[in-house]
Each structure stands twice: as structure tokens, then as C-alpha cells.
Amino acid sequence: MRKIGDHAVVLGAGMAGLLAARVAADAYERVTVVERDPLPQTAQNRRGVSQGRHAHILLPSGARVISELFPGLLADLETGGTPVIRDFSELRFSLAGRLLCLRGRPAEPFIYQASRPYLEHHLRARVRALPGVEIVDRCEAVGFATSATRDRVTGVRILRRAAGGAEETLDADLVLDATGRSGRTPAWLATLGYDQPPEERLAVQVKYASRHLRMGPGALGGEKFLAIGAVPGRPTGFVLFGQEEDRWILTLVGYDRHHPPTDPEGFLVFVETIAPPDVFAAIRDAEPLDDIVANRFPANLRRRYERLRRFPAGLLVFGDGICSSNPAYALGMSVAALQAIALRDSLTRGDRNLAGRFFRAARKPIDMAWQLTVGSDLALSQGREPRPLPVRVMNAYVNRVLTAAERDSTVAEQFLEVAALQHTATRLFRPSTALRVLLGNLRRSRVPAIGAATRVAVRDIR
Ligand SMILES: Cc1cc2nc3c(=O)[nH]c(=O)nc-3n(C[C@H](O)[C@H](O)[C@H](O)COP(=O)(O)OP(=O)(O)OC[C@H]3O[C@@H](n4cnc5c(N)ncnc54)[C@H](O)[C@@H]3O)c2cc1C
């Protein structure tokens, strides 16, 4: 790619920031990544990415981008001990009370089960090694510098914690804000006289509680990944899967008033109410490796930057800062990866109208993730929230897809591929699939509705 500028500054060295830096390095002579946290030399959790202590998986849509931008990285993960799902039979997936029939081999690895610190550590090392890229840690972005007319962001104001805290300005042709969901671009735009982006929000009040386990040899047979989702009347679930160093992570999830406890006894009792007996026995007999940690996720949140009529040149927002959706669906890193491709495509056409081009291009993967997540969360609201007609139709159809997927592995795999953003949901409406769904439902006399007795706080959709 031809260089279109001298210096890009990326704010935040999380997954989105590292992916943005990789793409920006092709278009700018120099890239500086500014990160508030001290960055560890090894694969460790850190304060700014508190979600890293919970289950993270990389789905194929994200993995494909990472392997394109960082050739060999996924192989390095696997060599270092990351379990990879190459056969659907290695999964046990129960969604809305339906145990999916899974047995085929996907065309590409379906899940990389790297722990978040391990994945980020590898990505960070690759980005650090890129020519012209510098990562500056213990350095907080505190605002933008702009042209006198405020129509262009010309840099970022920073505080270097290590150097005693005096504010300085880093000049940049492009500032990419990848500081995540709590990023301050909306507030900083307002101080510059711009509108804040319109927000869409769907409150879910989810709480996660996680701990690592050492499982007994062969405790779960050949299964490497288990996910038990919410069922009618029980808005709780868990995931359990292997990671590096032969550790397994168990993350419990509960909506609204059904939050998982963080004391060891309560944690186990919560698992017992959800897990199939063989899985519960394996968890009960496993050795806990660390303390239980918990995080809350209040709401799906989307900021519609593409709808702003005025936006300064020289600035983009990236990753969770544009859209942060319920982690139960494990899409955030893959959406950030797909945004990296949108950024690369936008940069090939130069600096002019870059923001408009990028926000429009990023919309496609964000739309896919948002519709999946919000549609599923609205299904759990069981009528307490207004559901637009397309959502009701989609939920009713997905309900039938899952029913068919209990016995039909083709339908089950197609559903998982849509859930992993490999295809849009229209894939499930292709005549061949629709026929299988119809036949699968004819075999079943009664079809329970998703969320038939569930009461989950899902509100504030605007
Ligand atoms: C419990 C949980 C589980 C999840 N599981 C999955 C999963 O399985 N699969 C998946 O794909 N996604 C998952 N996600 C989502 C995923 O973590 C995010 O979507 C992804 O990390 C992208 O986030 P980001 O890089 O935009 O922001 P973040 O990860 O929040 O990173 C922001 C970075 O910016 C830094 N920063 C913040 N403010 C400043 C500042 N002022 N100056 C400088 N630096 C700053 C922070 O320290 C941090 O390093 C999960 C999320 C949660 C909460």
C-alpha cells in the first residue's frame, strides 16, 4: 500500500488497537501506540483489559483476518499450547435447551481457544516488531489537539506516567481511538463543538464469574469446548474449555437477578443447576487453580458515528468504542478484526473523507454482530421489551432452526457458522436449509418457544 501520511497514533493497545496499528503501519511512515497500562513482557492479565480473566475465544471470521495480517501467528499459538477446534464433534453446544447435533469437519478451524492475555501477548510482540511502530505504555491519552478551526484533529494530548506526568502533545496525521467501550471520544468531540454520536443501547445486566481448573485426564472424553446457554425459565449458562498449559477456564453467566456467586460453594451450586451430570462431576472433581473473579456487562452499546453530519478529519474510532455487544456471543475480537479490514480498504483510497468511508465500511460486520446479539437478547426478554417485527420473525425462525439442529448436523453447523459471522443470517433462509428446517420440525410434534418462561431485564432499546 502506498504511504498516505507520516504519523498515525493509535490510542489503546488492546486487541482493536493492535489490529489498527498493524493496518496503519502500511499506510503511515510511523505508528505510535499509546497505552495507559504498564504492558507485561509475558502473557499476563492487566487492569485495562479486566475481561481478559474471563473466557475468550477467537472465531473463524476473526482468525482469518489475524492470519492474513500476521502470517504464522495462529500456528504459533497452537504450537504454544492453544487448543484448536478442527472437528465439530469436539464441541458440546446447548442453546435455548437444544443440544446441537455436531459431527462434521469445518472447512477451517472453528475456534482458537487462546486465553486473552496469551493472544494479546503474541499480537503485541508482532506489532512491536513492525518497522516504524512504537508502543508506549504507561501513557494516557487525555484529549485531542486540533487545528485552529477545529475541523481537523492534529494530534493527541498525553500524560506519560513514567516521566512524571507533564502533559505533552503527539502530532499525528491520523488519531485512531481504540480505547474501548469507555473511550472518551464522544465527550472530547462535545468539548470541540461537535455532536456526540447517537447511541443505541440494550440493557442486559449480565454478570460473569470465572476461574481456571485442572481437569482430570479424559474427564470430558474428546470434547474440548462446552457451552450451555440460557433456557426458558433459567437465564443462566456457562462455557468450559481448555486453554494453554493444560488449564481449563470455566465462565458462568447470569442475567439480571440470576447472577453467579463468587464464593466457591455458591459457584459450584450454580454450576450444578445448569450442567449435565457428567460435566458437573468433572468440574466438581477438578482442581481449582485460582480465585473466582467477576465482571459485569450492563448493556449492548453501539455508537452510530456513521450518522454524524460533522466529524473532524484526522480521527477514527475503532473496536468496542463503536460497538460493544454482549460477550456471551464471543464476537468482539472478530468484529474488531473485520473493522481492521474495513480500515485497510478505506486507507487505500487516501486520507480524504477517510472517516466517512471507514465508518460506512465498518458498519457491515457491526450490523451482523449487533443483529445477532440484540436479536438473541430480545428473545430472552420474552415480550417484556418491544420487539420489532423483523426481530420477532427472525427469533421464531431461529427457534425452528435450533429444533432441526438437534438432529440435523448440517443445519447445526450452518447455524454455528452464522453465529460465528462467517455468513450473514440470510444463509439460514436458503431453500436447501429452509427445507431441512421444515422437515426437522415436522418430525417434532411440539416446539417450545425460546424464552417461554424467561424474565430477563432487557430494556432501553432506542
Ligand atoms: C467478559 C467478556 C468476555 C469476552 N469474550 C469474548 C470472546 O470470547 N471473544 C471475542 O471475540 N470477544 C470477547 N469479548 C469482547 C472483547 O474483549 C473486546 O471486544 C475486544 O477486546 C476489543 O476491545 P477493544 O480493544 O476495543 O477495547 P479494550 O479491550 O477495552 O482495550 C482498550 C485498551 O485501551 C487502553 N486505554 C483505555 N483508555 C486509555 C487512555 N485514555 N489512554 C491510553 N490507553 C487507554 C486500555 O488499557 C486497553 O488496553 C469479551 C468481553 C468481555 C467483557
The ligand as a Gaussian input file, in Angstrom:
#p B3LYP/6-31G(d) Opt

LIG

0 1
 C      -16.359000     -10.954000      29.899000
 C      -16.012000     -10.750000      28.433000
 C      -15.759000     -11.846000      27.627000
 C      -15.478000     -11.668000      26.266000
 N      -15.281000     -12.757000      25.483000
 C      -15.004000     -12.597000      24.169000
 C      -14.784000     -13.721000      23.325000
 O      -14.872000     -14.870000      23.747000
 N      -14.487000     -13.493000      22.015000
 C      -14.411000     -12.230000      21.499000
 O      -14.143000     -12.081000      20.302000
 N      -14.622000     -11.143000      22.272000
 C      -14.910000     -11.289000      23.588000
 N      -15.098000     -10.194000      24.370000
 C      -15.007000      -8.840000      23.765000
 C      -13.554000      -8.410000      23.610000
 O      -12.867000      -8.455000      24.833000
 C      -13.493000      -6.985000      23.009000
 O      -14.458000      -6.826000      22.033000
 C      -12.137000      -6.759000      22.378000
 O      -11.185000      -6.837000      23.377000
 C      -11.987000      -5.421000      21.652000
 O      -11.869000      -4.432000      22.605000
 P      -11.026000      -3.117000      22.373000
 O       -9.609000      -3.428000      22.033000
 O      -11.813000      -2.240000      21.502000
 O      -11.061000      -2.484000      23.831000
 P      -10.372000      -2.982000      25.158000
 O      -10.104000      -4.431000      25.169000
 O      -11.209000      -2.400000      26.254000
 O       -8.945000      -2.249000      25.121000
 C       -8.830000      -0.851000      25.326000
 C       -7.365000      -0.532000      25.620000
 O       -7.236000       0.889000      25.720000
 C       -6.490000       1.223000      26.889000
 N       -6.924000       2.569000      27.290000
 C       -8.130000       2.929000      27.794000
 N       -8.183000       4.265000      27.983000
 C       -6.981000       4.758000      27.581000
 C       -6.432000       6.066000      27.502000
 N       -7.138000       7.160000      27.882000
 N       -5.174000       6.209000      27.026000
 C       -4.443000       5.135000      26.625000
 N       -4.920000       3.860000      26.678000
 C       -6.169000       3.676000      27.139000
 C       -6.855000       0.115000      27.868000
 O       -5.893000      -0.004000      28.894000
 C       -6.872000      -1.108000      26.939000
 O       -5.591000      -1.619000      26.752000
 C      -15.416000     -10.352000      25.723000
 C      -15.661000      -9.247000      26.548000
 C      -15.982000      -9.440000      27.878000
 C      -16.303000      -8.220000      28.724000

